[in-house]
């Protein structure tokens, strides 16, 4: 990926990787999912967002592939990651920006908007809902659609913590192909992000996989705080997502200046498997935010 890379040293002494792509006036900082994944699956954004009007900042959070990967579980907390995002903003010399967060990155974007909202011109929350319990409730609904035998097998291997058993992995593979990315085969950028995932970060915060949440952020809930996010916001959901699209719509209704769009063909990575419904509303939103900034 072409662009200008920069390693940013955080206050804790560790370094995180960033890359600027584009030369436009409006900066967009991109927060990848995981936690513990990396920016690679988001590289497709540069092919759809006009780089003469926007500057994209790809960024691997601490613990992710192109950044330092310290062996210290005390670092893997929601609040520390939120503060890290602001350190990155400052190091990049950005006063105000559009923040784009997908999946766990969307959760992090919500936290950032609540704590550092004055630095935001716009907020994009892609494929994330306002609480982990909402996420788990929808996961359980999706699991219940499996044949009873598969449900029983999943429960057995989760009870025995045999998360790498071939049969358990086969069931996970089917769920991932239905609800994470519906393209066959998966794009190499998506494959690389999964190959480069840091299991220590992911398992500490999320758990063993996308369909069984046992990690430290399992009690995260911001439903009651959504009305405090005054930043103009776009929420993107998908019909086949692991996140309930009805929850995405409800989030937008609870936020003062938000709109929501549901991609009818997409899954958790609708930017890949439903681009015809994902990008037009995203580009409209970015253009609106950019135009309002220029008119101020």
C-alpha positions in Angstrom: 0.0 0.0 0.0 1.5 3.3 -1.1 1.7 6.2 1.4 3.8 7.7 4.1 4.4 5.6 7.2 5.2 6.9 10.7 5.9 5.2 13.9 4.5 7.0 16.9 6.0 6.6 20.3 3.3 6.5 23.0 3.8 7.8 26.5 4.3 4.3 27.8 7.3 4.0 25.5 5.8 1.5 23.0 5.4 2.4 19.3 2.4 2.2 17.0 2.4 2.2 13.2 0.5 4.6 11.0 0.4 5.3 7.3 -1.1 8.4 5.6 -2.7 7.7 2.2 -4.1 10.6 0.3 -3.5 14.4 0.4 -7.0 15.8 0.9 -7.8 18.5 3.5 -10.1 16.3 5.7 -8.3 13.7 7.8 -9.9 10.3 8.6 -8.4 8.1 11.3 -9.3 4.5 10.8 -9.8 2.1 13.8 -9.6 -1.6 12.9 -11.4 -4.4 14.6 -10.2 -7.3 16.7 -9.1 -6.4 19.2 -5.7 -7.5 18.1 -6.4 -7.6 14.4 -4.8 -4.9 12.2 -5.4 -2.4 9.4 -5.0 -4.7 6.4 -8.6 -5.6 5.8 -9.5 -1.9 5.8 -7.1 -1.2 2.9 -10.1 -1.5 0.5 -11.3 1.9 1.8 -8.5 3.7 -0.2 -10.0 2.4 -3.4 -13.4 4.0 -2.7 -12.7 7.2 -0.8 -11.4 10.1 -3.0 -7.8 10.7 -1.8 -7.7 14.2 -3.3 -10.3 15.3 -0.8 -9.5 13.1 2.2 -6.3 11.9 4.0 -6.7 8.4 5.3 -4.7 7.4 8.3 -4.3 3.6 8.6 -3.2 2.7 12.1 -2.3 -0.6 13.9 -3.3 -0.3 17.5 -0.7 -1.4 20.2 -0.4 -5.1 20.1 -1.3 -5.4 16.4 0.9 -6.7 13.7 2.9 -3.6 12.4 3.1 -2.0 15.9 4.9 -3.1 19.1 3.4 -6.3 20.7 4.3 -6.1 24.4 3.6 -9.2 26.5 1.6 -7.3 29.2 -2.0 -8.1 29.6 -2.6 -5.0 31.8 -2.3 -2.9 28.6 -5.4 -4.5 27.0 -8.2 -2.3 28.4 -10.8 -0.3 26.6 -9.9 3.0 28.3 -6.1 2.7 27.6 -6.9 2.0 23.9 -9.2 5.1 23.9 -6.4 7.3 25.3 -4.0 5.8 22.8 -6.2 6.9 19.9 -5.9 10.5 21.2 -2.1 10.2 21.5 -2.1 9.1 17.9 -4.2 12.1 16.9 -1.9 14.5 18.6 1.2 12.9 17.1 -0.2 13.2 13.6 -0.8 16.9 14.2 -4.6 16.6 13.7 -6.8 19.0 15.6 -10.2 17.8 14.3 -10.9 14.7 12.2 -13.5 12.2 11.1 -13.1 9.0 13.1 -14.0 5.7 11.4 -14.3 2.5 13.5 -15.3 -0.9 12.4 -16.3 -3.7 14.8 -14.1 -3.4 17.9 -12.9 -0.2 16.3 -16.5 1.0 16.4 -16.7 0.3 20.1 -13.5 2.3 20.5 -14.9 5.1 18.4 -17.9 5.4 20.7 -15.6 5.6 23.7 -13.5 8.2 21.9 -16.5 10.3 21.0 -17.7 10.3 24.6 -14.3 11.4 26.0 -12.7 13.4 23.2 -15.7 14.6 21.2 -14.5 18.1 20.5 -11.8 16.7 18.3 -14.4 15.1 16.0 -15.9 16.5 12.8 -17.7 13.3 12.0 -18.0 9.7 13.4 -18.6 6.5 11.4 -19.5 3.4 13.4 -19.4 0.4 11.2 -20.7 -3.0 12.2 -20.9 -2.4 16.0 -23.6 -2.1 18.5 -23.8 -0.2 21.8 -23.1 -3.1 24.2 -21.5 -6.5 24.2 -24.7 -8.0 25.7 -26.6 -6.8 22.6 -23.9 -8.5 20.5 -24.1 -11.7 22.5 -27.9 -11.8 22.3 -27.7 -11.7 18.5 -24.9 -14.2 18.4 -27.1 -16.6 20.4 -29.9 -16.1 17.9 -27.6 -16.9 15.0 -26.3 -20.0 16.9 -29.9 -21.2 17.5 -30.4 -21.3 13.7 -27.8 -24.1 13.4 -28.9 -27.7 13.4 -29.4 -28.9 17.0 -26.5 -31.4 16.6 -24.1 -28.5 15.8 -25.4 -26.4 18.7 -24.8 -29.3 21.0 -21.3 -29.9 19.7 -20.4 -26.2 20.1 -21.7 -26.2 23.7 -19.7 -29.3 24.5 -16.4 -28.0 23.1 -16.9 -24.7 24.8 -17.5 -26.4 28.1 -14.3 -28.4 27.7 -12.5 -25.4 26.3 -11.4 -27.4 23.2 -11.6 -24.4 21.0 -9.1 -25.8 18.5 -10.8 -29.2 18.1 -11.3 -29.8 14.3 -15.0 -30.3 14.6 -15.5 -27.1 16.6 -13.3 -25.2 14.1 -15.4 -26.6 11.2 -18.6 -25.2 12.7 -16.9 -21.9 13.3 -15.7 -21.8 9.7 -19.3 -22.2 8.5 -20.5 -19.4 10.8 -17.6 -17.1 9.7 -18.4 -17.6 6.0 -22.0 -16.8 6.6 -21.7 -13.8 9.0 -18.1 -12.4 8.9 -17.4 -12.3 5.1 -19.7 -13.9 2.5 -17.2 -13.8 -0.3 -15.7 -17.1 -1.5 -12.7 -17.1 -1.3 -12.0 -14.4 1.2 -10.0 -11.4 -0.1 -6.3 -11.8 0.7 -6.4 -8.5 2.8 -9.0 -10.2 5.0 -7.0 -13.4 5.2 -3.9 -11.5 6.1 -5.6 -9.7 9.0 -6.8 -13.0 10.4 -3.3 -14.5 10.0 -1.7 -11.6 11.7 -4.1 -11.4 14.6 -2.5 -11.2 18.0 -4.2 -13.9 20.1 -3.1 -12.5 23.4 -5.0 -9.2 22.8 -8.0 -10.9 21.2 -8.4 -13.7 23.7 -7.9 -11.3 26.7 -10.6 -8.9 25.6 -12.9 -10.9 23.3 -12.5 -14.6 24.0 -11.7 -17.6 21.9 -13.6 -16.6 18.8 -16.3 -14.3 17.4 -19.2 -16.4 18.6 -18.1 -17.0 22.2 -17.4 -13.9 24.3 -15.6 -14.5 27.6 -13.1 -11.7 27.6 -12.6 -8.6 29.8 -14.9 -6.3 27.7 -17.9 -8.6 28.0 -19.7 -6.1 30.4 -19.1 -3.0 28.1 -22.4 -1.1 27.7 -22.9 2.4 26.3 -26.6 2.4 25.5 -27.4 5.0 28.2 -24.7 7.3 26.9 -25.5 7.5 23.2 -27.4 10.7 23.6 -24.2 12.4 24.8 -22.6 11.9 21.3 -23.4 15.1 19.5 -21.0 14.6 16.6 -22.6 14.0 13.2 -22.6 10.3 12.9 -23.2 7.5 10.4 -23.9 4.0 11.6 -23.6 1.1 9.2 -25.0 -2.3 9.8 -25.6 -5.4 7.7 -28.4 -7.9 7.3 -26.1 -11.0 7.8 -23.8 -9.4 10.4 -22.9 -10.8 13.8 -24.4 -7.4 15.1 -28.1 -7.0 15.1 -29.1 -4.5 12.4 -32.2 -3.5 14.4 -29.8 -2.5 17.2 -27.9 -0.3 14.7 -31.1 1.4 13.7 -32.0 1.9 17.4 -28.6 3.4 18.1 -29.1 6.1 15.5 -32.5 7.0 16.9 -30.9 7.5 20.4 -28.1 9.8 19.1 -28.8 13.5 18.5 -27.3 13.8 15.0 -27.0 10.3 13.5 -28.2 8.3 10.5 -28.1 4.6 9.9 -27.9 2.4 6.8 -28.3 -1.4 6.6 -26.5 -3.2 3.9 -29.0 -5.9 2.7 -26.4 -8.3 1.2 -23.6 -7.8 3.6 -22.1 -9.4 6.7 -19.6 -8.1 9.3 -17.3 -7.0 6.5 -19.9 -5.4 4.3 -17.2 -3.1 2.9 -16.0 -6.3 1.1 -19.2 -8.3 0.5 -21.7 -5.6 -0.1 -19.8 -2.6 -1.5 -22.7 -1.4 -3.7 -24.7 -0.6 -0.6 -21.8 0.2 1.8 -19.9 2.9 0.0 -22.5 5.3 -1.5 -23.9 6.3 1.9 -20.5 6.4 3.4 -19.2 8.8 0.7 -22.4 10.9 0.9 -21.8 11.3 4.7 -18.1 12.1 4.3 -18.8 14.7 1.6 -21.5 16.3 3.8 -19.2 16.5 6.8 -16.3 17.8 4.7 -18.5 20.4 3.0 -19.9 21.7 6.4 -16.3 22.0 7.7 -15.3 24.1 4.7 -18.3 26.4 5.1 -17.5 27.1 8.7 
